């Protein structure tokens, strides 16, 4: 079933006004993580992250042989971040890591710069290759139930995917 699955396509939205609208984006991200096969790479760049269900999915992916790379802003250090760090470490030269950037990940200008990017990339998920999700969604409980957020999924656009991977690699230099 994991090999037949195809990544979501198009926009997804959270609706904070109705319980039914909560966690829509998070469910799509977890589903994509769960369908990422061994040997693939997941790269996530988000401002904030506290969702243990996402952390558990990333840890399970790492244990089945997926490279997991995350960069986040340095304004918080949550239980979810600590759980992932315990599993994969924080050394950016390794194939898997979680790292909190300073000064926006791409500047040393001052301590007030923030890394505010939000994108999720999967080299493969199910039958889909070069899966990219870009939008306003952090993986935060507050974002799931109190904020209007969006995440746009696309796959198969190798050039766009390559550009986001290059951006991610640039950001990991901090």
C-alpha positions in Angstrom: 0.0 0.0 0.0 2.9 2.4 0.8 4.2 2.0 -2.8 0.8 2.7 -4.5 0.0 5.8 -2.4 0.3 9.2 -4.1 1.1 12.4 -2.3 -1.6 15.0 -1.8 -1.9 17.7 -4.5 -3.0 21.3 -4.3 -4.0 23.5 -1.3 -5.1 22.5 2.1 -6.5 24.8 4.8 -7.1 24.8 8.5 -10.3 26.3 9.7 -10.1 27.4 13.3 -13.8 28.2 13.6 -14.9 24.5 13.4 -13.4 21.5 15.1 -13.9 19.6 11.9 -11.4 22.1 10.3 -8.6 21.5 12.8 -5.5 19.4 12.0 -6.3 19.1 8.3 -2.7 20.2 7.3 -1.1 18.2 10.1 -2.8 15.0 8.9 -1.6 15.5 5.3 2.0 16.0 6.5 1.9 12.9 8.8 0.4 10.8 6.0 3.2 11.9 3.7 5.8 11.2 6.3 4.3 7.7 6.8 4.6 7.0 3.1 8.2 8.0 2.7 10.3 4.9 2.0 13.7 3.9 3.3 16.5 5.7 1.5 14.4 8.9 0.9 15.0 12.2 2.5 12.6 14.5 4.3 13.6 18.1 4.8 11.5 20.4 6.9 12.1 24.1 7.5 9.6 25.7 9.9 9.5 28.6 12.4 7.8 26.7 15.2 7.3 23.0 16.1 5.6 21.4 19.0 3.5 18.5 17.6 4.4 15.2 19.1 2.3 13.3 16.5 4.5 14.7 13.8 7.7 14.1 15.9 6.6 10.4 16.4 6.0 10.0 12.6 9.5 11.5 11.9 11.1 9.3 14.4 9.4 6.2 12.9 10.5 7.3 9.4 14.1 7.7 10.6 14.0 4.2 12.2 12.9 2.7 8.9 15.8 4.3 7.0 14.5 7.7 6.0 17.0 10.6 6.3 15.3 13.3 8.4 16.6 16.8 8.3 15.0 19.7 10.1 15.8 23.4 10.6 13.9 25.6 12.9 14.0 29.1 14.4 15.8 29.3 17.8 13.0 31.0 19.8 11.8 27.8 21.5 12.9 24.3 22.4 9.9 22.0 22.7 9.3 18.4 23.9 8.8 17.4 20.2 12.1 19.0 19.2 13.9 17.3 22.0 12.4 13.9 21.1 13.6 14.2 17.5 17.0 15.5 18.6 17.4 12.5 21.0 16.7 10.2 18.0 18.7 11.8 15.2 21.0 14.4 16.8 21.8 18.0 15.8 25.0 17.6 13.8 24.4 19.2 10.4 27.1 17.2 8.7 25.2 13.9 9.3 22.5 12.6 7.0 19.8 13.2 9.7 19.7 16.2 12.0 17.5 18.8 13.7 19.0 22.2 14.1 17.8 25.5 15.5 19.1 28.4 13.4 20.1 31.8 14.7 19.7 35.1 12.8 17.3 33.7 10.2 19.5 30.8 9.1 21.1 32.9 6.3 22.4 36.0 8.0 24.6 37.1 10.9 23.1 40.6 10.8 21.6 40.5 14.3 19.8 38.4 16.9 16.4 39.8 15.9 16.3 38.1 12.5 14.0 35.1 12.4 13.8 32.0 10.2 10.2 32.2 9.2 10.1 29.9 6.2 7.7 27.0 6.2 8.2 24.2 3.8 8.3 20.4 3.8 10.1 18.3 1.1 10.1 14.6 0.5 12.4 13.1 -2.1 9.8 10.3 -2.4 6.5 9.5 -0.8 4.6 6.5 -2.1 4.6 6.7 -5.9 5.2 10.4 -5.9 8.7 11.9 -6.3 9.9 15.4 -5.5 7.1 16.2 -3.1 7.0 19.8 -1.9 4.6 21.5 0.5 4.9 25.2 1.0 2.7 27.6 3.0 2.0 29.3 6.3 1.7 26.2 8.5 3.9 25.6 11.4 3.5 22.2 13.2 2.1 23.8 16.4 -1.1 23.0 18.4 -1.9 26.8 18.3 -1.6 26.7 14.5 -3.9 23.7 14.3 -6.8 25.0 16.3 -6.5 28.8 16.4 -5.0 30.0 13.2 -5.9 30.1 9.5 -3.1 28.3 7.8 -2.5 26.9 4.3 -0.1 24.4 2.8 0.1 23.8 -0.9 1.3 20.3 -2.1 2.9 19.6 -5.4 5.0 16.7 -6.7 7.0 15.8 -9.8 8.3 19.3 -10.5 12.0 18.4 -10.3 13.3 22.0 -10.9 11.1 23.6 -8.2 12.0 20.8 -5.8 15.8 21.2 -6.6 15.5 24.9 -5.8 14.0 24.3 -2.4 16.6 21.7 -1.6 19.3 24.2 -2.5 17.6 26.8 -0.3 17.4 24.3 2.6 21.1 23.4 2.2 22.0 27.1 2.2 20.0 27.6 5.3 21.7 24.7 7.1 25.0 26.7 7.0 23.4 29.2 9.4 
